[in-house]
Amino acid sequence: MVALLLAGCSGTTASTGRATPRTHDPRSTTTVTTASVPPGTNRRADDKTAAPLPAPAALSPTSALSVPGQGEWLAAGRPVDGVPAVYETTLTPPGGSEPAGIAWMDTHLLSARLYSGSASPGGGPYRYSAPIGPAEAPTLEVAFNGGFMMDSAGGGYLTEGRVVVPLVIGAASLVIRSDGTVDVGAWGSDVVMSPDVVAVRQNLVPLVEAGRPTPPASGPDWQAWGNTCGAASCAHSVPGVEQQWRSGVGVTTDGAVVYATGPALTPLQLALLLSDAGAVRAMELDINPSWTVLVTYDPVVPGAAAAPDNGTRLLAGTVQGPATFFEPWWARDFVTLSARPPAG
């Protein structure tokens, strides 16, 4: 499985209960075939009026450097039908030196969509591409970065009814279905093609399986998880470091989406953050300072459009921010989660 990982980077130059809402302060390609979804995939929210998922339980600090408040979830972004749909916290991973950010997203209240870019995956134009348009902004809740450039991703890409890059058996895959729910897992086993799959974004191999870091995530070959920037520079002449900005996404047993990013993470630390947050399967997304970001949007007026001035970063230190996904020049793929229609 390690052989599936490519050392190429995604780009190294800059280019318990519900909490109180936060206030702003072997490598082969495969063609798409129809198959049934195997047992064990996430619970589906076919009924759009399904009750919200239970809020995430507080996480136990796992580092001697943890400070009060770490692991405690705070609601973020706009409520959906009066209910918080996103929770965020910070946590310093075991052996870590800095806190990472973790977000938990309720897919009974939120619907996902893959946005595609001219650089990744390329091959457009696409209906959904930056900038986020006025039709989507009034329900936009969350946006977060996608994966590596496709020549370094070790996998493929499917969206808007076509295979842009052939899908790879065994590759870690973020799958979005027509009902807006999300799954993550190894292509061909955990997740497969079915009539309701509308998007697949593959990146390397799984980071978490059965709620535990995978052997590649725990192994010594950290370069297999992508070329990183140096400690203080992204110049190609500067050796990369293992503990660098990384991001990842996973799914819980009840179908929630969890995302994590931090400035000084090893692949194993990223895997542990996601599994601690309840992910039963997870994958790495983009890495390095210029590319990892999650933003929640919370307009002052209910039902108003999401915009750069009402967005908040998961971590204040990310280079990209609330304006990124509204910029026409943004050429990378990303994922949004938007409010479903009110129940009733």
C-alpha positions in Angstrom: 0.0 0.0 0.0 2.9 2.4 0.8 3.9 2.1 -2.9 0.8 4.0 -3.8 2.0 7.1 -2.0 3.8 9.6 -4.1 6.5 11.9 -2.6 5.4 14.8 -4.7 4.0 17.8 -2.8 0.8 19.7 -3.5 2.6 23.0 -3.8 5.4 24.4 -1.7 5.4 28.0 -2.7 3.1 30.6 -1.4 0.7 31.1 -4.0 -20.9 16.8 26.2 -24.1 18.5 24.8 -24.4 21.3 22.5 -22.2 24.2 23.3 -22.9 27.9 23.3 -22.5 29.4 19.8 -19.2 31.2 19.3 -19.3 34.9 18.8 -16.9 36.5 16.3 -14.0 38.0 18.1 -1.2 -2.2 -6.2 -1.5 1.0 -8.2 -4.0 0.6 -11.1 -6.7 2.8 -12.6 -10.3 1.9 -12.7 -13.2 3.1 -14.8 -16.4 4.0 -13.2 -18.8 1.1 -12.8 -22.0 0.7 -11.0 -21.9 -1.3 -7.8 -23.8 -1.5 -4.5 -22.4 0.3 -1.5 -20.7 -2.2 0.8 -21.8 -2.8 4.4 -20.3 -0.4 6.9 -20.5 2.8 5.0 -21.9 5.8 6.8 -25.5 6.3 7.8 -27.2 8.2 5.1 -29.5 11.3 5.6 -31.9 10.4 2.9 -34.6 12.0 5.0 -33.7 15.7 4.9 -35.8 16.3 8.1 -33.8 13.7 10.1 -32.9 14.9 13.6 -29.5 16.6 14.1 -26.7 14.3 15.0 -25.7 14.2 18.7 -23.1 16.9 19.5 -19.5 15.7 19.8 -18.2 14.7 23.3 -15.3 16.7 24.7 -11.9 15.4 23.8 -9.3 14.5 26.5 -6.0 16.4 26.2 -3.2 14.1 25.2 -0.2 16.4 25.5 1.8 17.8 28.4 1.5 21.1 26.5 -2.2 21.2 26.5 -3.8 24.3 28.1 -7.3 24.8 29.7 -10.0 24.7 27.1 -8.4 22.3 24.7 -10.7 19.6 23.6 -13.8 21.5 24.6 -16.1 22.1 21.6 -17.6 25.5 20.7 -20.3 26.0 18.2 -19.2 27.8 15.1 -20.8 29.3 12.0 -24.5 30.0 11.4 -27.1 27.8 13.1 -29.2 25.7 10.8 -32.9 25.8 11.6 -31.9 27.1 15.0 -29.4 24.3 15.7 -25.6 24.5 15.7 -24.3 22.5 12.8 -20.5 22.9 13.3 -18.3 22.6 16.4 -14.7 23.5 16.7 -11.9 22.9 19.2 -8.1 22.9 19.5 -5.9 20.1 20.7 -2.1 19.6 20.9 -1.4 16.0 19.7 0.9 13.6 21.6 4.5 14.8 21.1 3.3 18.0 19.5 4.5 21.5 20.1 1.5 23.6 18.9 -2.2 23.2 19.0 -4.1 22.0 16.0 -7.7 22.9 15.0 -10.5 20.4 14.7 -13.9 20.9 13.2 -17.0 18.6 13.5 -19.8 19.0 10.9 -23.3 17.6 11.1 -24.3 16.1 7.7 -27.9 15.8 8.8 -28.0 19.6 8.8 -25.4 20.3 6.1 -25.0 19.2 2.5 -21.5 18.9 0.9 -20.3 19.9 -2.6 -17.0 19.6 -4.3 -15.7 22.7 -6.1 -13.1 22.2 -8.8 -10.2 24.4 -9.9 -8.3 25.2 -13.0 -5.1 24.0 -11.4 -6.5 21.1 -9.4 -7.9 19.0 -11.0 -7.7 21.1 -14.1 -9.6 20.1 -17.2 -12.5 22.6 -16.6 -14.5 24.6 -17.0 -16.7 23.5 -14.1 -20.2 24.6 -12.9 -18.9 24.8 -9.3 -15.6 26.6 -9.1 -14.2 29.6 -7.3 -15.6 32.2 -6.7 -18.5 30.9 -4.7 -21.5 32.5 -6.4 -24.5 34.5 -5.1 -26.8 31.5 -5.4 -24.7 29.4 -3.0 -23.6 32.1 -0.5 -26.9 32.4 1.4 -26.7 28.8 2.7 -22.9 28.4 2.8 -21.7 27.3 6.3 -18.1 25.8 5.8 -15.4 25.7 3.2 -12.1 23.7 3.5 -9.2 22.9 1.2 -9.0 19.9 -1.1 -6.0 17.7 -1.8 -2.7 17.7 -3.7 -2.2 18.6 -7.3 -3.3 15.6 -9.3 0.2 14.6 -10.5 1.1 14.1 -6.8 -2.1 12.8 -5.4 -1.7 9.1 -6.3 -5.4 9.0 -7.2 -8.2 10.4 -9.4 -11.0 12.8 -9.5 -14.7 12.5 -10.5 -17.2 15.4 -10.5 -20.1 16.8 -12.4 -20.8 13.6 -14.3 -17.3 12.8 -15.5 -14.0 11.3 -14.6 -11.4 14.0 -14.8 -8.6 11.8 -13.7 -9.0 8.0 -13.5 -9.9 6.6 -10.1 -7.4 4.4 -8.4 -8.2 1.2 -6.5 -7.0 1.5 -2.8 -6.6 5.3 -2.9 -8.0 7.3 0.0 -11.2 8.9 -1.3 -13.6 11.6 -0.2 -17.0 10.7 -1.6 -20.0 13.0 -1.9 -23.4 11.5 -2.7 -26.4 13.1 -4.4 -28.0 13.7 -1.0 -25.0 15.8 0.1 -23.7 13.2 2.6 -20.0 12.4 2.8 -17.9 9.2 3.1 -14.2 8.6 3.3 -12.3 5.4 2.8 -10.2 3.2 0.4 -11.7 3.1 -3.1 -13.0 -0.3 -4.1 -13.5 -1.6 -0.5 -14.7 1.0 2.0 -16.3 3.1 -0.8 -17.3 2.1 -4.3 -19.1 3.6 -7.3 -22.9 3.6 -7.1 -25.6 5.6 -8.9 -25.8 8.3 -6.1 -22.0 9.1 -6.1 -21.6 12.6 -7.6 -18.0 13.4 -6.6 -14.8 11.5 -5.6 -11.6 13.3 -4.6 -8.7 10.9 -4.1 -5.4 11.7 -2.3 -2.8 9.2 -1.3 -3.9 6.2 0.8 -6.0 6.0 4.0 -4.6 7.7 7.1 -7.2 6.2 9.5 -9.0 2.8 9.2 -11.3 1.2 11.8 -10.7 4.2 14.1 -6.9 3.7 14.2 -3.9 5.2 12.3 -3.0 3.0 9.4 0.5 1.3 9.2 1.7 3.9 6.6 0.6 6.7 8.9 2.5 5.1 11.8 5.6 4.3 9.7 8.9 6.1 9.4 8.5 7.2 5.8 6.9 10.6 6.4 8.0 11.8 3.0 5.5 9.4 1.5 2.8 11.8 2.7 4.1 14.6 0.5 7.0 17.0 0.0 6.9 19.6 2.8 8.4 23.0 3.1 11.3 23.7 5.4 11.0 25.0 8.9 11.1 28.6 7.8 11.1 28.5 4.0 9.3 26.8 1.1 12.2 27.3 -1.3 13.0 24.1 -3.1 16.6 24.2 -1.9 15.5 24.0 1.7 15.0 20.5 3.1 11.5 19.7 4.1 10.5 18.9 7.7 8.2 16.2 9.1 6.3 18.4 11.4 4.6 20.9 9.0 1.2 22.2 8.2 -1.0 19.3 7.3 -4.8 18.8 7.0 -7.1 15.8 6.8 -10.7 14.8 6.8 -12.6 11.8 8.1 -16.1 10.5 8.9 -17.6 9.2 12.2 -19.8 6.1 12.6 -22.9 8.3 12.5 -21.9 10.2 9.4 -20.4 13.4 10.8 -17.5 14.9 9.0 -14.3 15.8 11.0 -11.5 18.0 9.7 -8.2 18.8 11.3 -5.3 21.1 10.5 -2.2 22.3 12.4 1.1 24.0 11.8 3.5 21.3 13.1 2.0 17.9 12.5 3.5 14.6 11.5 1.3 12.2 9.5 0.8 10.1 12.7 -0.2 13.1 14.7 -2.8 14.2 12.1 -4.2 10.6 12.1 -4.4 10.7 16.0 -6.2 14.0 16.0 -8.8 12.7 13.5 -9.3 9.4 15.3 -9.5 11.1 18.7 -12.3 13.3 17.2 -14.2 10.1 16.3 -13.1 9.4 12.7 -13.4 5.8 11.8 -11.9 6.4 8.4 -9.8 9.4 7.4 -7.4 10.7 4.8 -4.8 13.4 4.4 -5.7 16.5 2.3 -3.3 19.3 1.4 -0.2 20.2 3.3 2.2 23.1 3.7 1.6 26.7 4.8 -0.2 28.1 1.8 -2.9 25.5 1.3 -4.6 24.2 4.5 -7.6 26.1 5.7 -11.1 25.7 7.0 -13.5 28.7 7.3 -17.0 28.9 8.9 -19.4 31.7 7.9 -21.9 33.4 10.2 -23.6 36.4 8.8 -25.1 38.8 11.4 -28.5 38.7 9.7 -30.0 35.2 9.6 -30.2 34.0 6.0 -27.8 36.6 4.6 -25.0 35.6 2.3 -21.7 34.3 3.5 -19.0 36.7 2.6 -15.3 37.3 3.5 -16.3 39.8 6.3 -18.4 37.2 8.2 -16.0 34.2 7.9 -13.7 32.9 10.6 -10.7 30.7 10.3 -10.5 27.4 12.3 -6.9 28.4 13.1 -5.9 32.1 13.0 -2.5 31.2 11.6 -3.6 29.7 8.2 -2.4 31.7 5.3 -5.7 31.4 3.4 -8.8 32.7 5.0 -12.5 33.8 4.6 -11.9 35.6 1.3 -10.0 32.7 -0.5 -13.1 30.9 -1.8 -14.6 34.1 -3.1 -11.6 34.9 -5.2 -11.9 34.3 -9.0 -8.2 33.5 -9.1 -8.4 30.6 -6.6 -7.4 27.6 -8.8 -7.5 24.8 -6.3 -10.3 22.3 -5.5 -12.2 22.7 -2.2 -15.2 21.3 -0.3 -18.2 23.3 1.0 -21.0 22.3 3.4 -24.2 24.3 3.2 -27.4 24.4 5.2 -30.1 22.0 4.2 -33.6 23.4 3.9 -35.4 23.7 7.3 -37.2 20.7 8.6 -40.9 20.4 8.1 
